[in-house]
Amino acid sequence: MSKQKWWQNAVVYQVYPKSFQDSDNDGIGDIRGIINRLDYIAQLGVDVIWLNPIYKTPDIDGGYDISDYQDINPTFGNMSDFEELLAKAHARHLKVMMDLVVNHSSFEHEWFKKSLASSEPDNQYRDYYIWRDPVDGHEPNNWGSFFSGPAWTYDEQSGQYYLHLFAKEQPDLNWENPDVRNNIFDMMNWWATKGIDGFRMDVISLISKPKGLPDAPLVDDQVYGDSGSMVANGPHVHEYLQEMNHKVLSKHDWITVGETAGVTTEEAQKYANVDDSELNMVFQFEHVSLDGNTNPALGKWSDRRVTLPELRANLVKWQKSLAGKAWNSLYWNNHDQPRAVSRFGNDSPEFRVLSAKMLAAVLHFMQGTPYIFQGEELGMTNANYQTLSQYRDLETLNIYEDAVNKTHLVEPETMLNYLRARSRDNSRTPMQWDNSHNAGFSEHDPWLSVNQNYTTINVKEEISDKNSVLNFYKHLIDLRHTLPVITDGQFDLVIGNEDDADVFAYQRYNESQTVLIIANFTDTTLNRHYDFPNEHELLIQNYQDDQGDTLRPYEVKAYRYNTKITH
């Protein structure tokens, strides 16, 4: 690895503004609420706040449908509120990373309104989006939307269809048009003048569509083809990002991460190459896609649990493949994924704390930049909603309608189980601050119901408990900042661990020291022996004592010493 960059030693805390803190008691989180909680974020020890979209929006898809890239969602506040947030974050040595959503805009964006107005050649805005004539009286191709149904919507006035990989209210921008690109780059530089510290780039791997927009293959019960497989890592995506880097990113000492659906380790080395020609790092989705449904028509919708060998093999692949070539983003969950402790750990009262700590340690000792999603540091769990009426997420409601009512692929109760396991609303429930009404989030009924376990899982309870998940995260963050081996060390599985169905054991090492991480992923007591020097330091553990070769349920421990183990 070349000279270390500041973001390689950083820890990012993700804030979903709508669910973080409500300051005006309308049931919706806001910028003022984030300002009021900055001390909490700073005391965690993190370096960067990533804000999910706070732009003006009709809010069809959680703010990922932007109607004005240079204005603030009035539900969240105004530009002076944002400027205050930025200043007060910087005063606490916290950087602020915005969410950049430029694969698509809102259908209420001025560009799309003008695009709709006329299909005549003199309408320059028509080419800001992707319009096509019908083919044999129907959609131009068989692509499906990520949110169910076709990826095309018909416009009666012009007799053409427009492309939307997501909701019909989220028309895809035409990145082949240089005016579109330059408008986007100008907007990014405008935010730079505000003093922001970087961008997380939403579905950035999808911005370059294949020539001719060919049909996607259909599998089993699929009605529409997998558009993602056709669009991800398109023919000009790296060309566009290099142009972005030249015109925007290279001018600022920013943190940049691309959400890159469909990315491979080979492609990631292009997006996040150490030559700094595109982005700093990418979010990949392989490890959070291993537990999808065996029926391709249902995609991610499943309640299957991934096995440790599957999960470990994938995490190791990314650690080894990017070493010295690109940079990893490390995450278990975010606003689009269910809660980590419910998905990969055990959220029962007996094992929730232990398994949340175990998962945290396994992730934070790897090479890359760790991302903590709000409430993850408390061990917050999935929502466990019992009825469809409790859900608000567009993707969730659409798949229920499609799979239960239209195609009859699954029974209603089976689909509800899938929602409890995978719905994005699992991570979007309000932040649990204390055991007062609505978990201290708002005095008004929240836009999304609070998880009922907030009376025992909340910040107030955990701050004062030295053995809490929260204080464990603080310790991990401090270790990352003080132990260079976590950032610059090489990664290796302990020899023989490749086939262990229950324990994940790996080491990080540089020229001066080694850290050995041992994690039991089960709810049973196991026995494992690893050779390492008698002279060692126990850096962190989730039990009160160390029983050597005995590994209790979900036990994790990390040792530091001066030589590398070989078996």
N, C-alpha and C positions, 0 to 999 in steps of 0.2 A: 504494500500500500504506500502511495506517495505521501507527501506531507499531510498531516491530519487536518481535517476541516472542523470547524466548531460544531457543526451539526452531527458529526460522527460521534461526538461525546455527549450529545444532548438527549433529553427525554422529553417527549411531546405529550401534552394533556389535551384530549379532545373534548370540546364543549359543544353540546347540541343545544343551542340557545333556547329553543322552544320549551325544553324540559329541564333547564338548569336551575333558574331562580326567577320567580315572578316578583317584580318590585311594585307593581301598581294594582295587584289583586284583580286581574281580569282572567286568571286561570292559565295564562300563557307566559312562559319565560321571556326575558327581554335583556337588552344591553345593560340597563341600569342594574338588573339583578346580577349580571356577571361582574360588573364593577364592585358591587357590594360583597362579592365572594372572592375577590382577587387575593386577599390575604390568605385564604384557605389554600388556593392554588399555589401561591408562592411558598407557603410553609411545607407543601409536599416536597419541594425541592426540584420541581421540573423546570425546564428551560424555555419551553415554547407552548403557547396555547394555539391549537387549531380550532378555528370557528367554522362550524357548518354554516351554510349560506345565510347571510343577514340582509341580502339585497331585496329591493322591491319585487314583489311576487304575488300572483293570485293564489299561491300555496296549494296547487293541485298535488304536488309531490314533495312535500316537506321543504319547500323553498328551492328545490333543484329545477324550478321553472322560473327563470329570471326575466322580468319585464323591463328592468332598468339596471344595468350593471354599475351605474354610478350614483345610485340612490339607495337609501336604507328602507327596509320593510317597516312601515309606520307602526305595525304591531310591536316591533322590537324597540322602536325609538327613532332617532334622527341622526344626521351626520355629526352634529355636535356631541351627541352621546357617544358615538363611535370614536371620535377624536379624543374625548375624555378617557374612554376605555384604553385606547392606544397609549396615551400619555401616562396613565396610572399603571398600566402593565409595565411599560418601559422603566418607570421609576422603581419598580420592584424587580428589575432585571429579568422580566419576562418578555419574550418576543411573541409576536402575533402573526400567525399564518392564516390567510384567507382561503376560502374555497372558490376555485375557479371552475365555472360550469359553462363550457363553450363548445361541447359537441352539439348542443341544442340550446335554444332559448325558450322563453314562454311564447305561447300564441298571442299574448297581449303585448309583446315587445313591439316597439315602433317599426322595426325592420319587417316583422312578419305581417303587420297590418298593411304596410306599403306593398309587401310582396303579394298579398291577397288582392290588392286593389285592381291589378291589371296583369294580364298575361302577355301584353304587347311587348315587342322587343325594346321599346324605349323605356320600360320600367326596370331600372337598374337593380331594384330590390328583389325582383322575381328570382334573380340568380343568386340571392343570398341564401336561398333554401334549395331543397332538392325536389323538383317537380318533374313528373313524368306523365305521358299519355297512358290511357288504359291499354291493356293487352287482351285482345279477345273479349272485351267488355268487362274485364275485372282488373284487379290490382296489377301493377307492372311486374311484380314477381311474388314469390310465395313466402317472403320473409315474415316472421312473427315478431311482434313487439315483446320486449322483456316483461311487459306488464300484461301479457295475454292478448289474444286476438291478433289481427294483422298489423304490420308496421306501416300501413298506408291508410290515409284518409282522403276521401273524394271531396273535391270542391265543385259544387254544382255550377257556380258562375263560370269557371274557366274550363270545366270538363276535364281537369287533370287531378292527379293524386299528388300529395306531398308525403315525404318520408318522415317517420318518427319512430326511432328505435325504442322509445319509451312511451309515455302517454300521448294521446293525440293532441294534447295541449302543449306538447314539447317537440315542436318541429326541429328536425336536424338542420344545422347550419351547413352550408356548402363551402368547405375549406378549399376547394379548388379555385374559388374566387379570391384573387389577391386582395380585393377591397375588404372582404370579410376578415381575412387574416390581419390586415393592417389596422382595421378598426379595433380588433381584439388586442393587438399589441399596444396600440395607443391607450386603450382602457387600462391595461396592466401597468403601463408607465404612469398613468394618472394616479393609480393607487400607490405606486412607489413614492410619488410626491407627498402622499399622506404619511409616509413613514412606516408602512407595513414591512413585515420581515420575510415574506414568501407566500407561495401558493401551493395548496394541494389541488391537483387538477383532476376533476371528475371525469371518469371514463375516457381519458385522453387517448387511449389506444384505439378508439373507435372513430376518430375524426376523419380518417382517409378511407373512402369507400372504394371497392373494387370496380375496375372499368367494366361498364356494361351492366352492372348490378345483376349478376346471374342468379338463378334460382339456387336455393339451398337444398341439400339432400333431406328427404323425409325418412324418419325412423319410426317403426312400430305404430303407435297410436297418434303420432303427431299430425295435427291439421295444418300447422304452419312450420316452415323450415327454420332452423336455428340461425337467425341473422347474425348472432355473435360470432359464430364460426366463420362467417363470410367476411365480416367487417374488421375483426380484431387484427391489429398490427398490419393495417392496410398498406398499399403500395407506396404512399408518399408520407406516411406518418413521421418517419425520422427526418425527412426533408423539412417538413413543417416545424418540427420541434427544434431543429438546428437553426431555422430562420427565427423562431421565437427566442432561442438562446442568444443569437446575434443581436437582435433588435431590443431585447428586454433583459433577459436573465443575466447575461454576462456583465451588465452594468450595475448589478446590485449584489451585495453579500447576503444572499437569501438562502432559505431552506426551500427546496422544491421536491415534491413527491407526486408521481403520476399514478392515478388509479388505472391499472392496466389489465382489464379483463382479457383473458385468453393469452396472457404473456407466458412465454417459456423462459427457461434460464438463459438460453441463447439470445432471445430478444431483449431480456432484461439487461444484458451486458451492453446493448446498444443504447437503450433508454438511459441507463444510469452508469455509463462508462466513466472510469476515473479520469478521463481526459476532459470532463466537464463540458462536453459539446452539446448535451441535451439537458437532462435532469439530474438531481442528486441521488434519487432513489425511486423505487416503484413499490406500489402495493400489488402483490400477486395473490391469487385466490385458490391456488391448488390445495393448500392445507385445510381451507374452509369449504372445499367442494368434495371432499372424500366421502362424506356421509349423505350424498344425494340419493334420490330415488332410483331404483333399478329400472324403472320405466322412464325413458327419456322425455315422454310427454309431460311428466310431473317435475322434471328438473330437480331443483333443490328441495322440493317439498317432500319431506320424509321425517321419520322419528328414529331413524337408524343411528346407532352410535359407532363412531369410527374406532377401529382397533388401534392399540398403541403401535404395533409394527407398521401399519399403514401411515399413521401420523408421523412417527419418528423418521421413516424412510424419506418422507417428503421434506420435513424440516432439515434433515441432514443434507439432502440433495441441494437445497438452496444455500445452505451454509457453505458447502464445499464448492459449488459451481461458481459462486460469485466472489469467492475469496481472492483478493488482489486484483479483481477485474471490475467489480461494480459493488454497490452497497445495498444491504438488505434493509427493508422496513420490517420491524418485528411487531406483530399484533395477534391477539386472540379474538378480539371483538371490536365492533364500532357501531355506528348508527344503522348499518345495514345487516348486521350479524346478531344472532342471539347472544345472550350472556354467556361468558366463557365458563363460569363455574357450573352452569346448568348443562352445557354442551360437552365439555371435555373433562369436567370434574364430577363432583357429587354435591348437589345443593340441599341434601337432607340436613336437618339440624345437627346431626352427629358429625358430619364430615365436611360441611360447607367451608368452615374456616380453614381447616387443614388442606383441603384440595385447592381452595383459592390461592393459598400461599404457595403450594407446590407448583401450580401452573405459573404463577408470577415468577418464581425463581427460575424455572426451566426456560422461560422466555428471556428474562432480563440478563442472563449470563451469556446469551448468544451474541454473535457479532452482528451489528446493525443498530439502527435507531429505534428504541422502543416507543410504542404508542399506547397510552393508557386512556381508555374511554371512560368518561365520567361515571362514577359509581363502581367501576371495576375495582378500584382501590379499596372499596368497602366489601367486596364480595357480593354485590347486588346480583339477584337471580332473575330468571325469566318471569314474565308476568303471571303465568298460569291462569289466564282468563278462561272462563267457563263457557261463555256464549259469544257468538259472532258479533253481536251488537256492541261488545266492548272494544272491538278493534277499530282503528281509524286509518290504517295504512292502505293506500291505494293498491299496491301490489298484492297485499293480503286479501282484500275484498274481491279483487278481480280474479285471483286464482280460485277462490271458493266458488264464485259464480260460474267460472269456466269448468272446473273439474267436477263439481257436484251437480250444478243445475243444468249445464249445457251438454257436456260430453259424458256425464255420469261415470267418470273414471273411478271415483271413490265414493264411499258412503259418507254422509255428513259427519258422523262421529270420528271416523278415521281422519277426515280432513281437519277437523278441529284439533286432533292430536298433532297433526303436522304443523298447524299454526302455532300451537303451544311450544313446539320445538324450534320452529324456524322463522316465525313472523318477525319483521323488522320492529314491530311495536314492542317486542320483548326488551329491546335495548333503549327504547324511547320513553319509557315510563319516567315520571318526574324523579329528579334527584332526591335522595332520602337524607335530609339534613338533621332531623330530630324526630322525636316520637309524638310531636304535637299534631294537630289537625292537618291532614294532607302532607305529612312528613316535613312541615316547615317550608314547603315549596310555594304555597299560595293559600290565602284565606278563602279564595273562591274555588269552586269545583274545577279541577284541572282539565285541560283539553283532552287528556288521556289519563285514565284512572291510575292512581298510585298503587304500587305493589303492596299487598296487604301485610307483608312482613316488615314494613318500615318501622314498626314499633321496637323491633330488636336489631334491625340492620340499618344503622344511620350514623352520620358523622359524629353527632354529640356522644353517642355511646362509645364509638371507637377511638376518638381522640384521647380519652382518659384511660383506655385499656392498653397497657403496654404490649399485650399479646394479640392485639387486633390485626386484622388484615391491613388496615390503613397504616399502622405503624410498621408493619412488615414491608409494605411498599416504600415507605420513607427510607428504610434501611437499604433496600435494594437500589434505590436511586442514588443514595449517598455512596454506595460501593461502586457504582458505575462511574461516578465523578472522581473517585479517589484511587481506583485500581486500573491503571492503563491496560493491563492484560485483557480486561473485558472488552475494550475497544480494539486494541491492536493485536491481540493474541490469535494464534491459529486455532482451528476447531477440529477435534477428532472424537469420534465415538470411542469409548473404552472397548478394546478388543474383546470380542465375544458377546457384546451387547446387541449386535445386529439382530439376533434371533430371540432375544428375551421378550416374551409376550407381556411382561408386567412392569419391568423396570427400565427407565431411560437413564443411562449413565454416559456422560460425555466430559471432555476436558477442554479447557482453553489454556494455551501456553505460549509464552514468548521466551526470550533468551534467559530471563532471570527467574521466572516462576511459573507455576502451574496451578490452575484451579480445577478441582474435580467436583462435578455436580451429579448427585445420585437422587433419583426421584422414583418413588413407588406410585404407580398410576392406579392401584387397586385399593379396595376396602378391606383387604386381608393382610395379615402379618406374614412377611416373607424373610428368607435368609439369603443374603448375597455377600460374597467376599471379594474385596478389591484390595490389591496390594498397593500401599503407598507409604511413604516414610513415617517413622514414629514422630519425627519432628514436623508437626503441621499445625495449622490454625484452623479452627472451625469458624468460618466466616458468618454463616447464617444457617438457621434450621427452624422448622416449624413445630418441634416438640421441645420440652424443657430440658431434656438430657439426650445424650448420645449413647445408643446401645450397640454401637459397632456394627457387626454383620447383620443384626436384626433390624429389619425395616418394617415399621408399623404402618397402618393404613395411611396412604397419601403422604408418607413421610418424605421430606426433601432436606438435603443438607449439602453444603458446599464447603470444601476444604481447600486451603491454600498451602503450598509447599514449594520447595526449590528445584525439584527434578520432575521430569515427565514419566508417568507410569507407562508400561508397555503391555501389561496384561491384567 
